[in-house]
Amino acid sequence: MTRGPTLPAHPLPSLPKPLDAFNTAAAGEARALLLHCLHSPRWSDRLTAHRPYPDLDALLAAADEAAYDLSPADLSQALAGESLPELPEGIYSAAHMAWSAAHAAYEARFGHAFVIYLGDVPPDEGLDRILEAIRSRLANDPEEERVTAAEELRRLARGRLRLLLSGTAARTTSPNAPASGK
């Protein structure tokens, strides 16, 4: 997973607010920004077409609704765009090996990368949460996991949008948090 964007801690008064800039951006620019949040052209086209949004909450609600409407093919496309999350610095090799093995087992079972939203998890607990979730979700049947993965993608997209458009202080994201996939 890649790190999320860095936003200024205090936007300059002369710069437009991030949501205002999004609302007035060219359609191609808005779509490109949205594709960084969720790798679904259908989702990004829908959100782009319904601009302007009066506030961030309205955009997040529209993003949720569009994510719930993804077809199985859209979901597969979005999952294919996700990458393996980065592990926190200093993770010792045994943990890295366990993580790699668990992820490989998950991909072999379900045919796509593991996704999980960790925006509310302290960075030092991220690896444990990922390993716990992979182990738990390996017991899912494929349809149950498709539903779970779709929900995690929705949460990731929501977190990424919030980070990109809230205008809040820059922050470092935890593995698989609203920054990159899984």
Backbone as numpy.savetxt, mean C-alpha at the origin, in Angstrom:
# Nx Ny Nz CAx CAy CAz Cx Cy Cz
10.02 -3.98 -0.57 9.18 -2.81 -0.57 10.06 -1.59 -0.57
9.60 -0.58 -1.20 10.36 0.66 -1.26 9.88 1.60 -0.18
10.70 2.55 0.11 10.33 3.55 1.11 9.33 4.52 0.51
8.49 5.08 1.36 7.48 6.02 0.91 8.07 7.38 0.61
7.26 8.24 0.05 7.72 9.58 -0.27 7.96 10.38 1.00
8.81 11.36 0.88 9.08 12.25 1.98 8.39 13.57 1.69
7.57 14.00 2.59 6.86 15.26 2.43 7.44 16.28 3.40
7.39 17.56 3.06 7.92 18.57 3.96 7.16 18.59 5.28
7.86 18.84 6.37 7.22 18.88 7.68 6.20 20.01 7.76
6.51 21.13 7.17 5.60 22.28 7.17 5.55 22.81 5.74
4.50 22.50 5.00 4.44 22.99 3.61 4.58 24.50 3.58
5.29 24.97 2.57 5.47 26.41 2.42 4.13 27.04 2.07
3.84 28.21 2.61 2.55 28.85 2.34 2.29 29.09 0.86
3.34 29.30 0.07 3.14 29.60 -1.34 2.84 28.35 -2.18
3.08 27.18 -1.62 2.81 25.94 -2.34 1.36 25.50 -2.11
0.74 24.90 -3.13 -0.62 24.42 -2.91 -0.60 23.25 -1.94
-1.71 23.05 -1.27 -1.84 21.89 -0.40 -1.79 20.65 -1.28
-1.26 19.55 -0.74 -1.14 18.34 -1.57 -2.47 17.90 -2.21
-3.58 17.98 -1.49 -4.85 17.56 -2.07 -5.28 18.52 -3.18
-5.05 19.81 -2.98 -5.39 20.79 -4.02 -4.55 20.53 -5.27
-3.28 20.24 -5.08 -2.40 19.94 -6.22 -2.87 18.68 -6.93
-3.28 17.68 -6.17 -3.80 16.45 -6.77 -5.08 16.73 -7.56
-5.97 17.48 -6.96 -7.26 17.79 -7.61 -7.08 18.54 -8.93
-6.05 19.38 -9.02 -5.87 20.21 -10.21 -4.80 19.68 -11.16
-4.14 18.62 -10.80 -3.09 18.05 -11.65 -3.70 17.51 -12.95
-2.87 17.44 -13.96 -3.30 16.80 -15.21 -3.69 15.36 -14.90
-4.64 14.84 -15.64 -5.14 13.49 -15.39 -4.01 12.45 -15.37
-3.07 12.58 -16.28 -1.96 11.63 -16.33 -1.09 11.67 -15.08
-0.89 12.87 -14.55 -0.10 13.02 -13.32 -0.84 12.42 -12.13
-2.13 12.70 -12.03 -2.92 12.16 -10.92 -2.96 10.63 -11.00
-3.15 10.12 -12.20 -3.20 8.67 -12.38 -1.86 8.04 -11.97
-0.75 8.65 -12.37 0.57 8.11 -12.02 0.77 8.10 -10.51
0.36 9.16 -9.85 0.46 9.20 -8.39 -0.35 8.07 -7.77
-1.56 7.89 -8.26 -2.44 6.85 -7.71 -1.89 5.45 -7.96
-1.24 5.25 -9.10 -0.67 3.93 -9.40 0.47 3.58 -8.43
1.07 4.58 -7.80 2.07 4.30 -6.77 1.41 3.84 -5.47
0.15 4.14 -5.33 -0.58 3.74 -4.12 -1.20 2.36 -4.27
-1.68 2.05 -5.47 -2.26 0.74 -5.76 -2.07 0.50 -7.24
-1.47 -0.59 -7.59 -1.09 -0.89 -8.97 -2.28 -1.43 -9.77
-3.33 -0.63 -9.82 -4.53 -1.00 -10.56 -4.96 0.17 -11.44
-4.80 0.04 -12.75 -5.25 1.11 -13.64 -6.74 1.43 -13.48
-7.57 0.42 -13.28 -9.00 0.67 -13.11 -9.26 1.53 -11.88
-8.61 1.21 -10.78 -8.76 1.96 -9.53 -8.28 3.40 -9.71
-7.09 3.56 -10.30 -6.55 4.91 -10.45 -7.37 5.73 -11.45
-7.84 5.11 -12.52 -8.69 5.83 -13.48 -9.98 6.31 -12.82
-10.56 5.45 -12.01 -11.82 5.81 -11.34 -11.63 7.00 -10.39
-10.57 6.95 -9.61 -10.33 8.05 -8.67 -9.97 9.34 -9.40
-9.22 9.22 -10.47 -8.85 10.39 -11.26 -10.10 11.03 -11.87
-10.98 10.21 -12.39 -12.18 10.71 -13.08 -13.14 11.43 -12.14
-13.11 11.10 -10.86 -14.07 11.68 -9.91 -13.53 12.89 -9.15
-12.39 13.42 -9.57 -11.87 14.63 -8.94 -12.76 15.80 -9.31
-12.81 16.85 -8.54 -12.03 17.11 -7.33 -12.72 16.52 -6.09
-11.91 16.27 -5.10 -12.39 15.78 -3.81 -12.36 16.94 -2.83
-13.43 17.12 -2.06 -13.48 18.28 -1.14 -12.47 18.19 0.00
-12.11 16.97 0.40 -11.15 16.80 1.47 -10.55 15.39 1.39
-9.55 15.15 2.20 -8.86 13.87 2.17 -9.79 12.73 2.54
-10.68 12.95 3.51 -11.61 11.88 3.89 -12.49 11.45 2.72
-12.92 12.39 1.90 -13.75 12.04 0.73 -12.94 11.22 -0.26
-11.68 11.59 -0.47 -10.83 10.82 -1.36 -10.60 9.42 -0.81
-10.34 9.31 0.48 -10.11 8.00 1.08 -11.35 7.12 0.99
-12.52 7.71 1.18 -13.77 6.95 1.04 -13.95 6.46 -0.40
-13.65 7.32 -1.36 -13.75 6.93 -2.77 -12.72 5.84 -3.09
-11.53 5.95 -2.52 -10.49 4.95 -2.74 -10.93 3.60 -2.19
-11.53 3.61 -1.00 -12.03 2.37 -0.42 -13.10 1.74 -1.31
-14.05 2.55 -1.74 -15.14 2.05 -2.58 -14.59 1.46 -3.88
-13.65 2.16 -4.51 -13.06 1.67 -5.76 -12.28 0.37 -5.52
-11.62 0.27 -4.38 -10.86 -0.95 -4.07 -11.81 -2.12 -3.85
-12.94 -1.88 -3.19 -13.91 -2.96 -2.97 -14.50 -3.46 -4.29
-14.51 -2.61 -5.31 -15.09 -2.96 -6.60 -14.10 -3.62 -7.56
-12.88 -3.87 -7.14 -11.91 -4.49 -8.04 -12.34 -5.91 -8.40
-12.25 -6.22 -9.67 -12.55 -7.57 -10.14 -11.39 -8.49 -9.77
-11.59 -9.79 -9.86 -10.46 -10.70 -9.62 -9.25 -10.39 -10.51
-9.48 -10.03 -11.78 -8.38 -9.69 -12.68 -7.68 -8.40 -12.22
-8.47 -7.40 -11.78 -7.88 -6.16 -11.26 -7.04 -6.45 -10.02
-7.56 -7.30 -9.16 -6.85 -7.66 -7.94 -5.53 -8.36 -8.28
-5.58 -9.29 -9.22 -4.36 -9.98 -9.64 -3.33 -8.99 -10.18
-3.80 -8.03 -10.96 -2.90 -7.02 -11.52 -2.29 -6.17 -10.40
-3.09 -5.79 -9.44 -2.59 -4.98 -8.32 -1.58 -5.78 -7.49
-1.86 -7.04 -7.25 -0.93 -7.88 -6.49 0.38 -8.08 -7.24
0.30 -8.20 -8.56 1.50 -8.39 -9.37 2.41 -7.17 -9.30
1.85 -6.01 -9.03 2.64 -4.79 -8.94 3.34 -4.59 -7.61
3.01 -5.41 -6.65 3.62 -5.30 -5.33 4.96 -6.02 -5.31
5.87 -5.54 -4.50 7.19 -6.14 -4.41 7.46 -6.61 -2.99
8.47 -7.40 -2.87 8.87 -7.91 -1.57 9.23 -6.75 -0.66
8.70 -6.72 0.55 9.01 -5.60 1.44 10.46 -5.63 1.90
10.97 -4.45 2.16 12.32 -4.34 2.73 12.24 -4.67 4.20
13.28 -5.32 4.69 13.37 -5.59 6.12 14.08 -4.43 6.79
13.76 -4.20 8.05 14.45 -3.12 8.77 15.96 -3.37 8.80
16.71 -2.29 8.87 18.16 -2.39 8.96 18.53 -3.18 10.22
19.60 -3.94 10.12 20.12 -4.65 11.28 19.44 -5.97 11.57
18.54 -6.42 10.70 17.91 -7.72 10.93 18.97 -8.80 10.75
19.08 -9.66 11.74 20.11 -10.68 11.68 19.74 -11.75 10.65
20.72 -12.48 10.19 20.55 -13.38 9.05 19.53 -14.49 9.30
19.44 -15.02 10.51 18.47 -16.10 10.77 17.04 -15.58 10.57
16.77 -14.37 11.01 15.43 -13.80 10.82 15.17 -13.56 9.34
16.19 -13.09 8.64 16.05 -12.87 7.20 15.77 -14.18 6.48
16.43 -15.24 6.88 16.21 -16.54 6.26 14.80 -17.04 6.54
14.32 -16.86 7.76 12.96 -17.28 8.11 11.94 -16.50 7.31
12.18 -15.21 7.18 11.28 -14.35 6.41 11.25 -14.77 4.94
12.43 -15.00 4.36 12.51 -15.40 2.95 11.82 -16.73 2.72
12.02 -17.69 3.62 11.40 -19.00 3.48 9.88 -18.90 3.61
9.41 -18.12 4.56 7.96 -17.96 4.75 7.33 -17.30 3.53
7.99 -16.28 3.01 7.46 -15.59 1.84 7.45 -16.52 0.62
8.49 -17.31 0.45 8.55 -18.26 -0.67 7.41 -19.28 -0.56
7.14 -19.76 0.65 6.04 -20.71 0.84 4.70 -20.06 0.50
4.55 -18.81 0.90 3.31 -18.09 0.61 3.14 -17.93 -0.90
4.17 -17.46 -1.59 4.09 -17.27 -3.04 3.82 -18.58 -3.76
4.43 -19.66 -3.30 4.20 -20.96 -3.92 2.74 -21.40 -3.75
2.17 -21.12 -2.60 0.78 -21.53 -2.33 -0.23 -20.66 -3.06
-0.03 -19.35 -3.07 -1.05 -18.44 -3.59 -0.71 -17.78 -4.93
0.54 -17.87 -5.37 0.90 -17.37 -6.68 1.11 -15.87 -6.77
1.23 -15.22 -5.65 1.49 -13.77 -5.65 2.23 -13.40 -4.38
2.78 -12.21 -4.40 3.54 -11.72 -3.25 2.60 -11.51 -2.05
3.15 -11.66 -0.90 2.43 -11.43 0.35 2.28 -9.93 0.57
1.08 -9.49 0.92 0.86 -8.08 1.22 0.25 -7.95 2.62
0.71 -6.92 3.30 0.18 -6.63 4.63 0.40 -5.15 4.91
-0.55 -4.53 5.55 -0.42 -3.14 5.95 0.15 -3.11 7.36
1.25 -2.39 7.53 1.90 -2.30 8.84 2.01 -0.86 9.33
1.17 0.01 8.81 1.27 1.42 9.18 1.08 1.71 10.64
0.40 0.84 11.36 0.15 1.07 12.78 1.04 0.19 13.67
2.04 -0.46 13.08 2.92 -1.36 13.81 4.27 -0.67 14.03
4.77 -0.67 15.26 6.10 -0.08 15.49 7.15 -0.80 14.63
8.11 -0.07 14.07 9.10 -0.67 13.18 9.81 -1.90 13.76
10.08 -1.87 15.06 10.79 -3.01 15.66 9.92 -4.26 15.79
8.62 -4.14 15.53 7.72 -5.28 15.58 7.29 -5.75 14.19
7.74 -5.05 13.16 7.30 -5.35 11.80 7.62 -6.76 11.34
8.85 -7.20 11.52 9.24 -8.53 11.06 8.42 -9.60 11.77
8.27 -9.48 13.07 7.47 -10.47 13.80 6.03 -10.50 13.30
5.47 -9.32 13.04 4.09 -9.25 12.55 3.97 -9.89 11.17
4.97 -9.64 10.30 4.95 -10.24 8.97 5.02 -11.76 9.07
5.97 -12.27 9.84 6.11 -13.73 9.97 4.86 -14.37 10.56
4.30 -13.74 11.57 3.08 -14.25 12.20 1.93 -14.28 11.19
1.79 -13.21 10.42 0.70 -13.13 9.45 0.88 -14.13 8.31
2.10 -14.29 7.81 2.32 -15.27 6.75 1.97 -16.66 7.25
2.47 -17.02 8.40 2.17 -18.35 8.95 0.67 -18.54 9.10
0.00 -17.57 9.62 -1.45 -17.66 9.81 -2.19 -17.77 8.47
-1.81 -16.93 7.54 -2.52 -16.88 6.26 -2.21 -18.05 5.35
-1.11 -18.75 5.58 -0.84 -19.96 4.81 -1.92 -21.02 5.03
-2.64 -20.94 6.13 -3.72 -21.88 6.42 -5.00 -21.53 5.66
-5.09 -20.35 5.07 -6.28 -19.94 4.34 -6.44 -20.77 3.07
-7.70 -20.95 2.67 -7.91 -21.51 1.33 -7.72 -20.36 0.34
-7.52 -20.67 -0.95 -7.22 -19.59 -1.91 -8.26 -18.48 -1.96
-9.53 -18.79 -1.88 -10.56 -17.73 -1.93 -10.51 -16.86 -0.68
-10.35 -17.49 0.47 -10.25 -16.73 1.72 -9.02 -15.81 1.68
-7.91 -16.29 1.14 -6.71 -15.48 1.06 -6.87 -14.35 0.04
-7.61 -14.61 -1.04 -7.86 -13.55 -2.02 -8.59 -12.39 -1.35
-9.57 -12.71 -0.52 -10.32 -11.68 0.20 -9.41 -10.94 1.19
-8.58 -11.68 1.90 -7.66 -11.07 2.86 -6.64 -10.19 2.15
-6.06 -10.68 1.05 -5.09 -9.89 0.30 -5.73 -8.62 -0.26
-6.96 -8.73 -0.73 -7.67 -7.55 -1.25 -7.85 -6.51 -0.15
-8.19 -6.96 1.05 -8.35 -6.02 2.17 -7.02 -5.37 2.54
-5.95 -6.14 2.54 -4.63 -5.57 2.85 -4.21 -4.57 1.77
-4.50 -4.88 0.51 -4.19 -3.92 -0.56 -4.98 -2.63 -0.38
-6.25 -2.75 -0.01 -7.08 -1.56 0.23 -6.47 -0.73 1.35
-6.06 -1.38 2.42 -5.46 -0.67 3.55 -4.13 -0.03 3.15
-3.33 -0.74 2.35 -2.07 -0.17 1.87 -2.33 1.07 1.02
-3.27 0.96 0.09 -3.59 2.11 -0.78 -4.06 3.30 0.04
-4.89 3.04 1.01 -5.40 4.11 1.88 -4.25 4.77 2.65
-3.38 3.96 3.20 -2.24 4.50 3.95 -1.29 5.29 3.05
-1.06 4.79 1.86 -0.18 5.50 0.92 -0.79 6.82 0.50
-2.08 6.82 0.21 -2.77 8.07 -0.15 -2.69 9.08 0.99
-2.97 8.62 2.18 -2.93 9.50 3.35 -1.54 10.12 3.49
-0.52 9.30 3.33 0.86 9.79 3.45 1.18 10.80 2.36
0.79 10.51 1.14 1.10 11.39 0.01 0.33 12.70 0.03
-0.91 12.66 0.49 -1.78 13.83 0.33 -2.21 14.52 1.61
-1.72 14.08 2.72 -2.16 14.71 3.97 -1.41 16.00 4.27
-0.19 16.12 3.72 0.60 17.30 4.04 1.22 17.22 5.41
1.27 16.03 5.98 1.85 15.86 7.32 3.35 15.75 7.23
3.96 15.74 8.37 5.43 15.67 8.45 5.93 14.39 7.80
7.14 14.46 7.29 7.79 13.30 6.70 7.97 12.24 7.77
7.89 10.99 7.35 8.12 9.91 8.29 8.69 8.72 7.54
9.33 7.87 8.27 9.84 6.65 7.67 8.77 5.59 7.86
8.57 4.80 6.85 7.55 3.77 6.95 8.16 2.47 7.37
7.35 1.64 8.00 7.80 0.32 8.38 7.67 -0.61 7.18
8.26 -1.80 7.24 8.16 -2.70 6.11 6.70 -2.92 5.75
6.42 -2.82 4.48 5.09 -3.07 3.98 4.05 -2.07 4.44
4.48 -1.00 4.97 3.56 0.04 5.39 3.16 0.86 4.19
2.42 1.95 4.40 1.99 2.73 3.25 3.16 3.36 2.53
3.88 2.57 1.81 5.00 3.09 1.07 5.20 2.27 -0.16
5.13 1.03 0.00 5.27 0.15 -1.12 4.41 -1.03 -0.81
4.44 -1.89 -1.66 3.57 -3.02 -1.53 3.85 -3.83 -0.33
3.22 -4.86 -0.32 3.19 -5.86 0.70 3.73 -5.49 2.00
